[in-house]
Amino acid sequence: MAKRLTERHLDETRLKIRISALINRIQKYALGELTDEDISPNRLNAIKLLLAKTLPDLQSIEHTGKDGTNLIPKSDDPEIARRIAFILTQQSRKKP
């Protein structure tokens, strides 16, 4: 018999549904499906604040070696860059 969902799991699921509804609304606004009359500036700011609290911000990550130098040397030679990209692609495909 399947276990009953815990109250915590139910709360997390409800939160995800609400976040999804906010994202859908803001996407419609961004795509022009909703107008300024449909979303007031205050509501837009409220959505922005709620999403900032519930979704992580995307950040840029720079990968460097132990001494702070680039892992991939900069080169003007396109052949070297192509080979390095090929090796990295092959390595990423091998990892599960």
Secondary structure, 3 states (H helix, E strand, C coil): CCCCCCHHHHHHHHHHHHHHHHHHHHHHHHCCCCCCCCCCHHHHHHHHHHHHHHCCCCCCCCCECCCCCECCCCCCCHHHHHHHHHHHHHHHHHCC
